[in-house]
């Protein structure tokens, strides 16, 4: 399936010690594909090497509710997801700037990568929303 998918960074928002990063998968193939659930994620440094990443799957986070749903993406259609990160707090041990993200689509094994322009401050942990239909990671 990943051979027929592309990964895009949608942008980021933040406030009150929390940040949200939005990403989209697009079906670039010539046939519909079925997917749904949670993507696997790994933050990357500037050289593309993995950074410590501890993802937690959630349907409700600081930014709203995103229920798990089975999706069928026709050619050209998108599914999006968001990552929630905590910005610092009392301790910034283990925090760094991620320059990219590596993603494995649900029910797949191939890895997709995307850069995060200007980077994203992260502290190892991230909440991961399930894939949602459309090009917006917001509920």
C-alpha positions in Angstrom: 0.0 0.0 0.0 2.8 2.5 0.9 4.0 2.3 -2.7 0.8 4.1 -3.6 0.9 6.7 -0.8 2.7 10.0 -0.3 3.2 11.8 3.0 2.8 15.6 3.5 3.4 17.9 6.5 0.3 20.1 6.9 1.7 22.5 9.6 1.8 23.0 13.3 0.0 25.0 16.0 0.7 25.4 19.7 -0.1 27.1 22.9 -0.2 26.5 26.6 2.7 24.1 26.6 1.2 21.9 23.8 1.9 21.6 20.1 0.0 19.9 17.3 1.6 18.7 14.1 -0.6 17.7 11.2 0.2 15.2 8.5 -1.6 13.7 5.5 -1.3 10.5 3.5 -2.5 10.8 -0.2 -3.4 7.8 -2.4 -1.1 8.4 -5.4 -2.0 5.0 -6.9 -4.5 4.1 -9.6 -6.8 2.0 -7.4 -8.6 2.6 -4.1 -6.9 1.4 -0.9 -8.3 0.5 2.5 -6.8 1.8 5.6 -7.7 3.1 9.1 -6.4 3.2 12.6 -3.1 4.6 13.8 0.1 5.2 11.8 3.4 4.3 13.3 5.6 7.4 13.8 9.3 8.2 14.5 10.7 11.6 14.9 14.0 12.2 12.9 16.9 14.6 13.3 18.4 16.8 10.6 20.5 13.9 9.2 17.4 11.6 9.0 18.5 9.5 12.0 15.8 8.4 14.5 15.1 10.4 17.6 13.7 8.7 20.7 9.9 8.7 20.2 7.3 7.2 22.5 3.9 7.5 20.8 0.6 6.9 22.5 -2.6 6.3 20.5 -5.6 8.4 21.5 -9.0 9.3 20.2 -9.3 12.4 22.4 -6.4 14.8 23.0 -5.8 18.5 23.8 -7.0 19.4 20.3 -10.3 17.5 20.2 -11.9 14.1 19.4 -10.9 11.9 16.4 -12.6 8.5 16.4 -11.1 5.4 14.8 -12.7 4.6 11.5 -12.2 2.3 8.5 -11.3 4.4 5.4 -11.3 3.7 1.7 -9.2 6.2 -0.2 -9.9 6.6 -3.9 -7.0 7.7 -6.1 -6.0 11.3 -5.2 -7.9 11.3 -1.8 -6.2 12.1 1.5 -6.4 10.8 5.1 -4.8 12.9 7.8 -3.6 12.5 11.4 -2.1 14.7 14.1 0.6 14.4 16.7 0.3 16.1 20.0 3.6 17.1 21.7 4.3 18.7 25.0 6.6 21.8 25.0 8.9 21.6 28.0 7.2 22.0 31.3 9.3 21.6 34.4 12.0 19.5 32.7 13.3 19.8 29.2 15.6 16.7 29.6 15.3 14.7 26.4 13.7 17.5 24.4 15.0 18.5 21.0 14.0 19.8 17.6 12.7 17.1 15.1 13.5 17.9 11.5 11.4 15.2 10.0 9.0 12.3 10.6 9.0 8.7 9.5 5.6 7.1 9.2 4.3 3.6 8.6 0.7 3.6 7.4 -1.7 1.3 9.3 -1.5 -2.3 8.1 1.7 -1.7 6.2 5.4 -2.1 6.6 6.9 0.4 4.2 8.3 3.7 5.6 7.4 7.1 4.3 9.4 10.2 5.3 8.7 14.0 5.3 10.6 17.0 6.5 9.2 19.4 9.0 10.2 22.9 7.8 11.6 25.0 10.7 11.5 21.8 12.8 9.2 20.9 15.7 10.2 21.0 19.4 9.4 17.6 20.9 10.2 15.9 24.2 10.1 12.2 23.2 6.4 11.6 23.8 3.6 12.2 21.3 0.0 11.4 21.1 -1.1 10.0 17.8 -4.6 10.4 16.4 -6.2 7.8 14.1 -6.4 8.6 10.4 -9.3 10.8 9.5 -10.8 11.3 6.0 -9.8 14.6 4.3 -6.8 16.9 4.3 -7.1 18.4 7.7 -5.8 16.9 11.0 -8.3 19.0 13.0 -11.5 17.5 14.2 
